[in-house]
Amino acid sequence: MRRFNLFLFLVFLVTSVIYAGNMGPVKLLKPQTSGGKPLMQALKNRKSSREFSSKKLPDQILSNMLWAAFGVNREDTGKRTAPSAVNWQEIDIYVSMPEGLYLYNAKEHMLDPVLAKDVRALTGKQDFVKEAPVNLVYVADFSRMGQVKAEDKDFYSATDTGFISQNVYLFCASEGLATVVRGFVDKEALAKVMKLKPGQKIILAQTVGYPKK
């Protein structure tokens, strides 16, 4: 039995390595939590854009954006920049970039590797998604939500995603970035590529980049 369990572990380990390729975790720069435009100005500038430059986001901007989206802003409690029902923190942010797909690890403020493949084109049905440098995919993990009704899981996870995506909108408005939140996604196909579990559900996606000139 112990040999069999060891065999299963080795199979899992090899499969994980093949799936993530040569990707390793990416430690994000420490987020800059000061500066930026005043809130009222960011609200005035907030808008959806559907034309993006392919220019890569600087490492500091990527770090700041993910922290603003759903980072830890109270180290003593682990609570985040966006609210979540019952503090379930059930929403995960997957980050799709040319070099591959990552999962934002808010506790360590880093990117955990998921897939060594450019899947940006699969994160939406609009042409611009494959050109923009970053596509965020918001995934609810229902296993964190306890024994509540299915319709309540759908409702609260959608609401919590709205809070996070608005944080991204305001950050982009402050930094002069373009963004748009999207529901026009082949969720079944994308979930299959991402190898999501049955208890995980794609809620929305959001494209981020520089405005196309």
N, C-alpha and C positions, 0 to 999 in steps of 0.2 A: 504493500500500500504506500509506504513512504517513497519507494522508487517510482511508483506511478504518479504520485503527487509532484515529485521532482521533475518527472518527464513533462507533465502538464505545465509546470512553471516555466520550463525551458522553452516549450512551444510558444507560450504566451510572450516570453521575453523576445524570442527571435521574431515573432510576428510583429511586435511593437517596434522593434528596430527597423524591420523592413518597411513598415508603414510610415514611420517618421523619417526614414532615410538617414542622411548624415546631419539632420537638423539637431541642434541642441537648444536648451533653454536660453532665452535672451533676458538678461538682467536689464531692466529699464533704468534710465537715468532717474535720479531723485526728482520728483515733480516739483515744479516751481509754483508755489501756492500764493504768490503775491504778484501784483501787477495786473495787466489786462485792462480792458475798458470798463468803465462804470456799468453797473447792471442795467440802468435805464437805457444807456446807449446800445448795449448789446441786445436788449429787447427790441429797440428801434431798428437795428440792423439785421435781426433774425429773419431768414428766408430760406426757401428751398431752391436749390440750383440743380440743373441737370446737364451742365456742361463742365467737364473737368479736364485739367491738364494732367499729363502722365507724370509730372514731376514728383519725385519721392518726398515724403514728409520728413523733415529733420528728426533725428532721434529724440531731441528734447520736446518737440511739438507732439510727437506720438505719445511720449510718456505723459505729458501734461494732459492730453486729451483723454487718455484712458483713465487717469486718476479722476479727472473732472466727471467722466461718465459714471463710474461706479467704484471709485477707489476708496480706500479706508481713510476716513478723516478724523477718527477717534481711536487712537491706538489702544487705549485702555479697555475698550469694549469691542473693537473690531467692526464698529458700525461704519456706514458708508455715506458717500456724497448724495445718494438718492435713497428715498424711503422704500421699504418693502413691507408688505403685509406681514404682521406677526414677526417681523425681522427674519423672515425665511431666507432672504437673499438667494432666491431660487433662480435668478437670471444669470446666465453665463454669457460672457462676450467672447465670441470667436472672431479672430482678426485675420482676414484674408488679404494677403499681399503677394507680389510677384514671386517671392522666394518660398511661399508656402502658407499653410494654415496653422494658426496658433490659438491657444486658449489663454485669455488674460487671467493671471493669478493675482488677484487683488491683495491677498494677504502678504505675499512676498514682493508685490509690484514687479512682476516679470511675465514673460510670455513662455508658456509651455508648448513644446512642439506637438503638433497633431498629424500633419500630413505634408510631406515634402513635394508639393505639387501646387501649381498656380490654379486655383479654382475660382478666381474672381468672376469669370464668365458665368459660372453656375449660381452665383449669389443673387441673380436677378435676370429678368427677361429684356431689360433695356440694354442697348449697345454700349452705353457709357460705363457700365459696371466693369467691363473687362479692361478699360483704359485707366480708370482712376486708381491711385496708388493704394487705397485702403477701402475695404468693404467690411463693415462690422455685421456680424450675424448674432442676433439675440435669441438665445435658446433657454427655454424654461425646463428646469429639472423638477418634475412633479414629485419625485421621491423625497424632496426636502419639505413638502407642504403638508405632511401629516395626513390624517384621515378626514379629509374634507371632500365635499361633493365635487364631481368632475367639472360641473359648470362653474363652481367657485374657483377651482384651480385655473380654468380658462380666463375667468374675469380678472382675478388678482394678478396673474402673470402678465396679462395684456396691460393692465394699469401700471404695473411696476416697470414694464418695458417703456411705457410712455414717459415716465419720469426720467429714465436713463437717457433716452433719445433726445429729450428736451435739454438735458445737460450738455449733450454733444452739440446740439444746435447753438446754444448760448456760447459755448467755448469757440465754436467756429466763427460766430458773429464777432466775437472779441478779437480773434486772431486773423480775420480776413480770409478764412477758408470757405470753401463751398461744401455744402452737404445737402442730402435729401434722405428722408426715411422712406422705406419702400415695403409694400406688401405684395408686389407683383413678382413672386418668387415661386419656382417649382419646388415646393418644400419637400415633397416626397423624394425627388431625385437628389436634392442637395443633402437631405438627411442620410440617404444611402451612402453618398460619397464621404460624408463626415463620419460615418459609422456610429450614428447616434443610437442610444438605447431606446427601447420601447417607451420608457417613462420620460423621454426628452422630446420637446416639441419646439420647432422653429416658430418664433412669433413674428419677427420683422427683421429686415436688414437695413443698413444705413451706409451710404457711400460718403466718403470724406476725401477731399483733395484740394488743390489750388484751383481757382477759377480758370477756365480756359480763355486765353486772350485771343 
